[in-house]
């Protein structure tokens, strides 16, 4: 595990990251800290987390609900506590499940 300077692989104002070089997994940290925002993510996990964020963010960006209400809905729909309802901790299967729940919400 290697420490990466702020900005890797994100904009510099996003804070530093931890990276596992052999598997190319990384997680960025809260700005000014070494505390990770979630769990390490390889390329597949990063892809699915991005898709899950896009699906969930659509619920609040279109004004249908507030951002905090969208995260409360996610927690309830997935059977998580609000503290556990963090896409940055999800694996690809959980991300696919969230996307399906969001899609079914519109039906």
C-alpha positions in Angstrom: 0.0 0.0 0.0 1.4 3.4 -1.0 0.5 6.9 0.0 -0.4 9.1 -2.9 -0.1 12.9 -2.9 -3.3 14.9 -3.1 -4.8 14.8 -6.5 -4.0 11.2 -7.4 -6.0 10.2 -9.4 -8.4 13.0 -8.7 -8.2 16.8 -8.8 -5.7 18.2 -6.2 -8.4 19.6 -4.0 -9.9 16.2 -3.5 -7.2 15.1 -1.0 -4.6 12.4 -0.9 -5.2 8.6 -1.6 -4.0 5.2 -0.6 -3.1 2.9 -3.5 -2.3 -0.8 -3.9 0.0 -0.7 -6.8 -0.1 -4.5 -7.8 -3.9 -4.5 -8.2 -4.4 -0.7 -9.0 -6.9 -0.4 -6.2 -7.1 3.0 -4.5 -9.2 5.1 -2.2 -9.0 8.8 -1.7 -8.9 10.4 1.8 -10.7 13.3 3.4 -8.7 16.4 2.5 -5.9 17.1 5.0 -6.1 13.6 6.6 -5.1 10.0 6.0 -8.6 8.9 6.8 -10.1 7.0 3.8 -13.5 8.0 2.4 -14.5 4.4 1.8 -12.8 1.1 1.0 -10.2 0.3 -1.6 -11.6 -0.1 -5.1 -10.2 -1.8 -8.1 -11.2 -0.8 -11.6 -14.4 -2.8 -11.7 -15.5 -1.5 -8.3 -14.7 2.1 -9.3 -16.8 1.6 -12.4 -19.8 0.3 -10.5 -19.5 2.9 -7.8 -19.6 5.6 -10.5 -22.7 4.0 -12.0 -24.4 3.7 -8.6 -23.6 7.4 -7.8 -25.1 8.4 -11.2 -28.3 6.5 -10.5 -28.7 7.8 -6.9 -27.6 11.3 -7.7 -30.4 11.5 -10.4 -32.9 11.3 -7.6 -31.8 14.5 -6.0 -30.4 16.4 -8.9 -33.7 16.6 -10.7 -35.3 18.1 -7.5 -37.4 15.0 -6.7 -35.9 15.0 -3.2 -33.0 16.4 -1.3 -29.6 14.8 -1.3 -30.0 13.7 2.3 -33.4 12.3 1.6 -31.9 10.3 -1.3 -29.3 8.8 1.0 -32.0 8.0 3.6 -34.1 6.3 0.9 -31.0 4.3 -0.1 -30.4 3.2 3.5 -34.0 2.1 3.9 -34.3 0.4 0.5 -31.1 -1.6 1.0 -31.7 -2.4 4.7 -28.7 -0.4 5.9 -28.3 2.1 8.7 -27.7 5.7 7.5 -24.0 5.4 8.6 -23.6 2.2 6.4 -25.3 3.8 3.4 -22.1 5.0 1.7 -21.4 4.0 -2.0 -17.7 4.3 -1.2 -18.0 1.1 0.9 -20.0 -0.9 -1.6 -18.8 -3.8 -3.7 -20.0 -4.2 -7.4 -22.9 -6.5 -6.3 -24.2 -3.9 -3.9 -23.8 -1.2 -6.5 -25.8 -3.2 -9.1 -28.5 -3.8 -6.4 -28.7 -0.1 -5.7 -29.0 0.7 -9.4 -31.8 -1.8 -9.8 -33.6 -0.3 -6.7 -33.4 3.2 -8.2 -34.6 1.9 -11.6 -37.6 0.1 -10.0 -38.4 3.2 -8.0 -39.4 4.9 -11.2 -41.7 2.1 -12.4 
